[in-house]
């Protein structure tokens, strides 16, 4: 099999966009050119990778086998590029090198870090994949990372990397306008039986596994999860398709495509974490200062950016709830995970 990196990027772009047209636009190609490229790739691998559907494309059985490896290879290439860059450009110790997964809380990290590390310039990069975040910390390419994990899939940092939980927040759901479940303010996961879940692609499938496990525990039957482009997600929900979308608890600046409802008991949730490398500019005390600053920043966001006003007042023990209850058990002690 003679696939090149450009072929892998074409496959990844089509999967992420959910359509050949969207992928072509991202890649700067014409649709006919990308279609011809896909045809050559499918000839090379011996079958169709994508099946053309009414509203875009979906992975075939061969595609389901192939695409995880495509993502792994592209992720590894990104790691190589970072390693080469770090080798050629030794770190400036006046710069605090930080990484984040894209969340509303991440947008506050630079301000919080500036107060905790006066005199240092913050350099921020997006690291959506948890495995990559761990690797770059272990190699000394980043000093501090704000990331997430999920119940049952807790982060396991390698030796030399420390972790401090910031707190947990719920995941809400957006439903098609007019769907019967929107008449209720709180839903059980079981109420979503028969709806397909739409998730926005971010290169990390840890949340997908967490969601599937919670649906299984709720006794749901076959659960369909479709990772797709944000624009397509909004179109499917607004059109009234039998779908549901996971929604972050805080407003991201993009209006939800349908009514937002809470899940009773918040079985689907996300935990924010600070991770840092031992021996670097971040120590336990500084990490705790950043954690405290992030807790305050999140609490301030709840009042103006919470998708369900009053949720945090009704549910103590969450990030954003009353002081001293941010992590569910008071102040969480530092710990090194090896």
Secondary structure by P-SEA (a helix, b strand, c coil): ccccaaaaaaaaaaaaaccaaaaaaaacccaaaaaaaaaaaaaaaccccccccccbbbbcaaaaacaaaaaaaaaaaaaaaaaaaaaacccccccbbbbbcccccccaaaaaaaaacccbbbbbbbbccaaaaaaaaaacccccccccccccccccccccbbbbbcbbbbbbbbbcccccccccccccccccccbbbbbcccccaaaaaaaaaaaaaacccbbbbbbbcaaaaaaaaaacccbbbbbcccccccccccbbbbccccccccccbbbbbccccccaaaaaaaaaaaaaaaaaacccccccccccccccccccccccccccccbbbbbbcc
